[in-house]
Amino acid sequence: MQLVLNLTGNLIDDELFKFICPGLNLNTSLIELNLSYNKIGDEGARRLSKYLIKNQILTHLNLSNNAIGFDGSRYLAQALKLNSTL
């Protein structure tokens, strides 16, 4: 079974995202994750990057309209170098 998780516009910030990450790490069937229109910043991007480095199932990720800055984008870029499915 392949899953899609749409968390668009839920006011998720870095603090809330740290509670979502353990669930993401345990999931083995999530292929699409939509986190657009939230308040995820650099710290949330760092946490997400750790997930992306290990994950080889996720094929679609939407992070549009968040608060990710320069540092967060660097974390994501490094993760994407190692992730072959996104």
N, C-alpha and C positions, 0 to 999 in steps of 0.2 A: 504494500500500500504506500502510495506517495502522497505526502501532505503539503498543503499550502497554508502558511500562517500570515494573515493580514492584520497588522497592528497600526494601520494608518490613523494619524490624528488622535492619538491617545495620550498626549502630553507626557510621553515617556522621556525622562531625562537620564543623566548618567546614574543617579542614585537608584531610580527604578529599574534601569537596565541591568544593574548588577544582580537583581533578583530573577531576571529572565534568563540570564546566561547559564546557570546550572541546568535548567530545563533544556536549553538548546544543546548543551554538551551531552545530555543523555539521549537525545532524540537521534534515531538512525534512519528516519524516512522523510525528513523535511527537505523538499526540493525547491521551494520558493518561500522567501521571507520578505515581507514588505513592511519597512519601518519608516516610511515617508511621513512627512508633516508631523514630526515629533520634536523633541528638544535634546536629542543626543549630541553630546559634545566630544571633546578629545578623549576624555577618560572612557566614555562609552565606546568610542571607536577603537581604543586600545583593547578593551575587553572583547569586542567583536572580532578584532584581528586575531586574537588567540584562538577563538573558535574557528575562524576561517582557515587558519594554518592546519588544523587537525581534520577539518571536514572536507570530504571528497564526494559528497552527495548533493549539496546545495548547487542548483544551477542558475537561479535568479535571485538577485538581491537588489532592493530599492531603498536607498538612503536619502532620496531627494528631500530638500527643505528641512534639514536638521541644522544643528549648530556646530558641525564638525569644522575645526579650523586646520591650520597648517600641520600641527603635530599629529592630530588625528588622521589627517590624510596621508601622512608619512607612514603611520602604523598600517593603515589599510593597503597602501601600495606595497609594503613589504610582504604582507599576507598574501596579496594577489600574485606575487611572484612565485609563491609556493603552492597556491591552490590551482589545480588544473581543471576544475569543473565549472567555475564561474566564468 
